[in-house]
Amino acid sequence: MSRIAKNKNGFPPKICTRCNLEFEWRKKWAKNWFDHLHRKYGALKDADPKDDLIVLVESARMTTGRNWHKERLFFLISSARHFAQSLEEEGFTVEYLKAATTVAGLKEVQKKYPKLPILCAEPSSFRQFEALKAHRVVFIENDFFLTPRPLFQSWAADQKNYLMENFYRKQRTRLNVLMEGGEPSGGSWNFDKENRLPPPKKYEGPKYLEHDRDEIDNQVAIEISHKPTSTWATTRRGALAQLKNFIKNHFAEFGPLEDAMTTDNWALHHSLLSPYLNNGLLHPSEVIKAAVQAFNTGAIPIESAEGFIRQVIGWREYVNGMYWFLGLITGTNPQEFLEWMREVFIDASEWVMVPNVIGMGVHADGGTMMTKPYAAGGAYISRMSNYCKPCVYDPKLRVGEKACPFTTLYWDFLDRHKAAFVKNHRMSQQIFGLNRLSDLPQLKVRATDVLEGLEAGTI
C-alpha cells in the first residue's frame, strides 16, 4: 500500500508505501507483508486525506504458487479491501492495483508519478525488507509491536541465554502492566501452575461471534472459489467486536483452560484475536488496555489476566524480537511442517512461523530459543483433552501394536537426543525416566514401525 502526497499544483512529490498484500513464493521463502491495516500506526498515522493518495498492491503470487488455505486467503484479501474502502470513506483517494509482485505494482504507480521517493513502514519479513530496500524505499519504524527492534536488540545483546521469562518481566516493568509499584500484581510473575486444567466433560462454553458477509466478502469469495465461514471478521469494526466479546464472555476463563483441548468446542476460551493483531486491524496496545481495564474491575482472576497478557506483551513480542535478532535468514526449511503451518493457519506470519515452528515447535535451532523442547507423549494429551477416548491407541503404552504413537515417539525422541539433554536441568527428570525403561529395545522397534506407518499413511 502506498501513499502519494499531492502538492499545491496537484503533482505528488512522494510515494509512501503502507501495506503490501503480497504472499510471494520464491524458492523456499513464503512472504506476507500483510500486517499494516491500521489507520493510526505505521506509515498511515501521518497521512492526510487532502494531500495523500493511497495505493494498495495485491500480488498475483498471493493466490498462486502455494497451496494456501482458502479461508486464510479470504480473510487477508477481504480485510485489505475493506481497509481500502474505509480509507475512501475517510476521504482518501485510493488506488487498488493487482500486479505480479509488490515491486511490480509500485513500478506501475511510478509510471504515473516518475522519480518519486517511496516511504514505507518496515516490513515484517527479511526478504520483503531486502526487496523494498533494493527498490530504494525510505523506511520508518514498524510500530505494530510494543517493542522497537533496537530495544529488543539491546536486551538480547546483554543476555547469556534468551529466556522469554526474563524478557517478559522486563516488559511488565517497562510497560507498567499488572504492576503494583515495583512488584507484580498478585505477588507472582507467572501463574502457569493454575492454568493447566483439563476441559470439563461435555463442555461447550459461550458461543463465539459470527460475522455477516457483505458485498466485498462475497466478491473475494467468488474470485478465489471459496465459501467462507462466518468465524472471522474482515473489518476493523468486526475485530473490535471480537475483542469486546472475548473480554466479556471468555477472558475470565482463559487462564485455567488455556492448555485444554476438547472436541466439544474447538476454541474454548481462546481469544481468536491473533489474526487481527497480525494483520493490523487490532493493535496490541488496544488489546492490553482492554484487558487491564477488565482486570481492574475485579471480574477477571489474576491467573487469566496474567496468562493472557503474557501472550501479548511477552510471547508475541519475544518471538518477533528473536526473528529479527537471530536472523534465521538462510532460506532453508528444516522440515515441511513449517510450510504446512504457513499454508493453513489463519494467523500465520513470516515473523511468527519461522521462530515459533523452527525454534519452539520442532526444536530445530539447537535450543537457542527454548532450553526445553515442546514435546509430550500421549499421557499429557489424554490429561488435557478428550481426544484419546475414542482412539484405538492406548496413551499409557509405549510398545506394542496398541501403543500410542505420540508416547512411543516421545520416548524415542528423548533417547535419540539424550546426549544433548543430559546437561539440561529442565530435562533431568525426563532423562532419569528414560534410564529406567527396561523395554527400550522394543520401543526402538515400535518407533520405526510408527514412522513407517506415518510415511505410508497407515497410522
N, C-alpha and C positions, 0 to 999 in steps of 0.2 A: 504494500500500500504506500502510495506516495502523495506528498503534498506539494503543490506548486503555488508559490506566493506571487500574487499579481502586484505590479507597481501602479502608479497613478496613470500611466499611459495604457494600461491594460496588458502590458507584457510582463511575464513572470520572470523574476530574477533568480529563482532557485526551485529545485525539485526536492521534496523531502519524503523519503520512503518510510512507511509506517509499519505495515504488516504484510508479509508475503503469504500468499495462500498456497504455497508450493509444498508438495510431497515429491521429492526427487529421488530416483534410484540410480545411482551411478556406481558401478562395480558392487561394492558391498556396503554402501552408505545409503541409508534412507533418511531423508532430511525433511523436517517440517518446521517451518518458521511461521507458526500459525497461532501466535500467542500474544498479540498486542491489541486485542479488541476491547479497548477501554479508552474512553474519551479523556480521562484525567491523568493518564500516565503515558510513558513512552514519548514518542515524538509528537503525539497529538495534543499533549497537555497545553502547549502554547499555540495551537492552531487557531486561526481566526476565519470564520466563515466569509468575512468580507474580502479577505486577501488571498485565501488559500484554496487550491484545487486538490482534491484527494483522489489519488489513483490507486486502485487495487488490481493486483495481477493474480489471476487464477491459472496456475500452471497445468498444462495437459498431463504432466507426469504425476499429478495428484491422483488421477483416475486410471492411469495405465502404468505398467511396469512392475507392479507388485499386486499381490492378492489381498488388497486392503479389505477389511470388513466393511460391508456396505453401510451398516449403522454408524460406524465411525466416520466414514466419508460424508454421509448425510449430515451428521452433527456439525462437522467442521465447515463444510461448504455453506450450509444454510445459515450457520451462525455468522459467517463472514458477510454473506449477502444481506442478512438482517442488519448487521452493523453498518454496512454501506447505506442502507435505507435510512437508518437513524441519523446518520450524518447529513443526508439530503434533507431530512425533516428539520434539522437544526439550521439549515440554510447554506450548507456547503455545496459546492459543485463537485460531483463525484463521477469519475470515470472508472468503470469496471471492465478490465480487459482480460481476455483469455489468450494465453500465449504458451509457447513450448516450455519456457522456463521463466523464472522471475527476471533474470537479467534481460532476456529477450523482450519481455514486456516493458521493462524500463527503457530499452532501446527504442521501442515503438513510440513511447511518450517523448523521448528526446528528439525524435524526428520532427515533432511539432514544436518543441522548445529546445533547440540545439544549444550545446555548450553551457548547460545549466548544472550547477552542483546538486548533489543528492544528499539529503540529510536523513539519517536512519537511526532508530534505536538499536542498540547492539542485539544481534540475533542470539538465539539460544542454542545454536549448534556451531561447532568449529568450522565445518565445511561451508555453511552458509556465510559465516563471517568472512572466510577467505574469498569466497566468490564475489561478495559485495565489495570487499576491500580492493580486489583486483579491478573492480568497476569504478573505483575512486569515489566511493561514497564517504560522507562525513558521519561518523558515529557519535551518538550521545548515549549516556549511561542507560542501561536497561534497568528500570526501576520497578519491574513487575515482581521482584523479590524484595524482601525486607533487609537483606544483607548485600551491600555493594560488593562486587567481586574483589576489589583491592582490600576491603576489610577482611574478607574470608582468607585471602592470600596471607595477610598479616598474621591472622590467628594460626593458620596451618603451618606457617613457617617456623613458629615457636614451639610446635608440638613434637614430642618424641614419637607419639603414635596418635592417630587421628580418631579418637573415641568420640562418637556422636554425643554421648552423655556430657562430656566436657564442653563441647560446643553449645549444647542445649542450655546448660547452666549459665554460660556466658550470655546467651541470647536472652534468657529470662531476666538477667540483671540489666543488660544493656537496654532492652526494650521496656523494662519495668512492668512485666506481665506476671500476674499471680505472685506478686511480691508484697511482703509486709516489712517495710524498712529494708534491711539487707538480708532478710530471711525469706525462704519460700513459704507461700500460703499453705496452711495445713501442716507445717513442720517438716515437710519432706519434699525433695525434688522430684520424686518418682513414686507413683502408686501402682506400678505394674503388678504387684502381688495381688492387689484387689481386683485386677482386671483380667482374670483368667478363668471365668466361669463358663461351663458348657451351656448350651442352649436348653431352656426348659422344654419338656416334651410337648409336642404339637403346638409349638409357639409360632404365632403369626405376627403380633405386634401391630402398631398403627400402620395404615396404608400410606404408601408414598404418593406424591403428587403425580397426576397425569397431565400432559400438556397438549392443548389443542393445536392442530396443524393449520397453517394459513396458506395463502397462495404461493409465497416464496418456498415454503416447505414442500408443497405439492410439486412445484416446478423442479426443484432439486431432485425429489424422489423419482420423477419421470425421467430426468436426464440420466440418472445412474441406475435406473431399472430396479428400484428398491421400494418395498412397503415398510415405512419406518414405524417404530413403536411410538408410544406416547410417553416414554420414560424420560427423555432428555429434552430440556428446554433449548431453544436456539436463539433466544433473545436475552438481553440484559434484564428485562422485566421478569422473565421466567427464571433466570438464575437467582435473582433476588428473592423470588417466591420460594425457590428451593431452599435457600439459606434460612428464610423465616420458618419454613416447615420443619427443617431439621432442629432448629433451636427450640421450637415449641413442642414438637412431638417425639423427638429422638435423642436429643442431647443428653438428657438425664440418665438414660440407659446405655449411652455409648460405651462408657468405660468398661463395666463388668463383662459385657458381651462382645467386646471388640475383636476377640480371637475366636469367637464361637462360629460354627457353621451348621446350617440345617437346611434340609430340602423343603421345609415349610415356608421359608422366607429367604430369598436369595441375598437380600441386603441387610436384614435385621435392622440395627440402629446406626449403620454407617451413614455418613452424611450425603454421599453421592455428589460432593462438591468439587472433587478433583478435576473433572473435565473443564469446569468453568474457571477454576484457578489457572489451569494450564493454557487455556486459550484467551484469558484476559477478561472475560465477562465479569468475573469477580476478582477483586484484589485481595491479597492476604490480610492487609490491614483492616479491610471491611469485615472479613470473617472473624478475625481476632477481636475486634471491637464488639461485635455482636455476641461472641462467646463470653467475653469478660463481663459485659453488661448483664447477661443472663445469670452468670455465676454470682454476681454481686447482689442479686435479688434473693439469694438463699435457696432457690429452687433446684440448683444443679449441684450434685455432690462433687467434692474435690477430685475424686478418682476419675470421674467423667470429664470434668473441666481440664484437669492436668493432662489426661491421656490424649484428649483431642488437640489441645493447644500444642502439645509436644509434637504431634504430627505436622502441624502447620509451621511453627517457628523453629522447630528442631529438625525433624527428619527431612522435610521438603527443602528447607534452606541448606541443610548439610549436604544432601545429595547433589543439589545444583552447584554448591561451592566446590565439592570434590570433583565434579565433572570438569570444571574449569581449572582446578588446581593440579590435578593429576594428568590431565590430557586424556588418556585413552583414545588417541587420535591416529592409531596405526591403520585404521580402516579395515581391520580384520575382526571377525566374529568367532570366538572360540566354540560357540555352539549354536545350532539352528534355533534353539529355544529363544534366543534374543530376537531373531527375525519373526518368529511366530507371535511373540508378545507384541512386537511393534505393529503387526498387521491387525490384530484382533481386539486390543484393549482401547477403549474409547478415550482414556486419559493418557495414552502413550505419547511421550515427547522424547526427543533425542536426549536431552539433558537428564531425564529420569530413567529411561530404559537402559542406557549403557552402564552407568554405575550401579543401578539397582539390580539389574539382572546379572551382569558380569561380576560385580563386587559382592553384593548382598545375596542374591538369589542362588547363583551357582558356585560362588566362592572361587571364581576363576582368575582373580587378581592376586593370588598368593596370600590373601589375608590382609591386604593393605588397608581396606576399609573396615572389615569386620574380623575381630580376633576369633569369633566363634561362628562356624558355618551355620546357616539356616537350614538344618537337616533334622528330620524327625522320622520315626518309624510309625507303624500302624497304630500302636497303642495311644499315641498322642492324638492322632486323627480320630480315633474311636472316642476318646475322652472329650474332645472339643466339638464333636459333631454327631449327627445321626446317620452319617454316610455308610458306616460299617454294618449296620443291622441287616440289610438285605444282601450284603456282599457274600460271594461264595468263599472268599478267603477269610482266614482267621487272623486278626491283627496280633494275637498273642504268640503265634507260631512264626518261627524264622526258617525252619527247614521242613521239607515235605511238600507234596503237591498242593496242600491247602494253606501253606504258609503265605501270609500277606506279602506281596511284592515290595511294599514300602518297608516293612520290617526287615525283610531279607536284604534289600539293597542298602538300607541304613547301616546295618552292621558290617556289610561288605565294604561300604564306603569308609567306615572307621578303620577297618583292618588294612585297607589299601593305603591309607594316609596316616597310620598311627605314628610313623617316624616323624612326621611334620607336626602332629598334635601332642606328642608326648610331653613337650615342654610348655604347652599352653595351659595355663592354670584354669581356664574356663572349660577345658575339655578333660580334665583329670578324672572326673567321676565316670565319664563315658569310656575312657581308655581303660580304667580299672575294671569296668564291667565287661569290656571286650576280653581282657585277660582271663576272665573267669569262665568264658564259654568253652564247653567241652565238645561242642558239635561244630567247631569252626570248619573242619574239612568238608562236612556235609553242607554247611552253609555256603561255601565257595561254589560247590556243585550246583546248589539251588540258585545262586546268584547268576551263574552262567545260563542256566535254563530260563530264568526270568528275562534276562537281557535278550536272549534269542527269541523268546516269545513276544517280547515287545517289538522287536525288529520285524518279526513275521506278522504281527497284528493279531496273534492268538491270545495275548494277555492284555 
